[in-house]
Amino acid sequence: IPLEGSTHQDLHADYQRPLFEELPDLQLPAYMMVVSFPLTRIQLEDGPIEIVPGTHRLPREAVSPIEPVLLDPGDVLVRHPWTLHRGTPNRTSRPRLLCTIRYTRRWYWDSSRDVSTIPEDIWLSLTPVQREMMRFPYSS
């Protein structure tokens, strides 16, 4: 959550490992996606996410211009996690609230992202079906 005084994030992709590392340019159907939705209006002064459209399918040297994504409550941003993006500075006194859910197929795993653990008491409170859906480690 960017707060007042935040700075630009480095341009990055959410995951780094292609499914077939020996064929990094192989075009495949989507097996992961990122879905984000704002809890507040997000305008330029609020520190919107900026994306470089199409970079999930382009060689990194063929980068096109970066574009801010302005959102209103009720909007949904769906993107591929390999799309280059960054957070921008929030120039207001209000936090910029954007919820993001990363979906990946059960069989895909990538350790290139830091993932916070789920406290054990919360893990134990989940049903077997809920636990099966979770991909996060839990701490004991």
N, C-alpha and C positions, 0 to 999 in steps of 0.2 A: 504494500500500500504506500504509494508515494505521498510523503508529507511535505509541507512547506519547507523549502531549503534542500530538497532532494536534487540529485544531479542526473545527467543522462547515463543510462546503462550502456555498456558496450553492446554493439550489434552482435546478436547471437542467435543460434537455433536451440530449441529445447532438447532435442536428442541428437546424438552424434553418430550412432552406429547404423549403417544401412543393413537391411535384412540379409543381403548377399554381399558381403564386403568385397569379394573378388569381382563383382559386377556393380560398382557404385552408381552407374548411370542407367541401370536397368529400370524401365518404367513399370511399376506395379500398381494394382488397385490400392486404394487407401487402406492401410491396416492400423492407422492411428489418426487421431485428430485432437485438436484443442478447441474447446467451446468456452467462450467468455461472455459474461453478461454484466452490465453495470448496475450498481445499486443506487447510483446518483448520476446526474448528467455529467458527461465528460467532454469538456471543450479544450481548446488549446492551452488555456491558462491552468487547467487541472492536471496536466501531465499525462496526456493520452499515450497509449501504446502507438508506436510507429512501426510499420511493416514495409518490407520490400516485396511487392507483389510478384508472384511467380518464381521466387527463389527456391522453392522446394523442388523444382524440376530443372533448374538452370545450374550450369557450372558457376562456382562462386566468382570467377573472373567476369562473368556477364551480368553483373549486378545493375539493376535499374534504380531510378530514384526512390528514396524512402518517402512514405506517405503517412501522415497522422490518421488515426481512426477515431473519429468523433462519434460518441454514442449517447443515447438517451435511455432511461430506464425502459425496459421492454425490448430493447434491441438485443441481438445476439451476433457475436462475431465467431465464425467457424473458420479455422485455418489449419493447415498442416503444420506439425511441430518443427519441420525443417525450414519453414519460412523464416528468413532473417527478420529479426524484430528487436526492439528495445523499448524500455520505459523512458519517459522524458520528465524533466523537472516540473514539480507542482509549484505554481507561483501564487497559490491561494492559501488561506488559513484552514481550509477544509481538506480532510483526507480524500484521495481519489479512490473510491471503492469499486473494484472490479473483481468479480469471482471468476475463477478459471478452473475448469475440469479437464484433465488430460485423459483421453481414452486410448488404450492400446489393446490390441488383440491379446488374449491370454498367453499365447505362445511367444510374444515379443518381450524381450527384457533388455534394458539398456542401463548400465550403471554410470552413465556420464552425467547424470543429474543427482544433486544431493536431495535426499528424501528424508523428511522428518519422520521419526518413529511415532506410532500410536501408543499411548500409555496402556499398560497391560489391563487395567480395570475397564477401559473402554473396549479393548479387544475382547475381553471375556464377556462383556455385555452384549456383543453382537450374536445374531443367530448364525447357524452354520451357512445358510445361504448368503448372508451379508459378509461373513468372513471369506467365503469363496470369491466374492466380487472384489475384495480389497487386494491391492498389490503392494501395500506399504508394510514394512517390517513393524513389529511391535516390540516395545522394550519391557523387560521383566525386572 
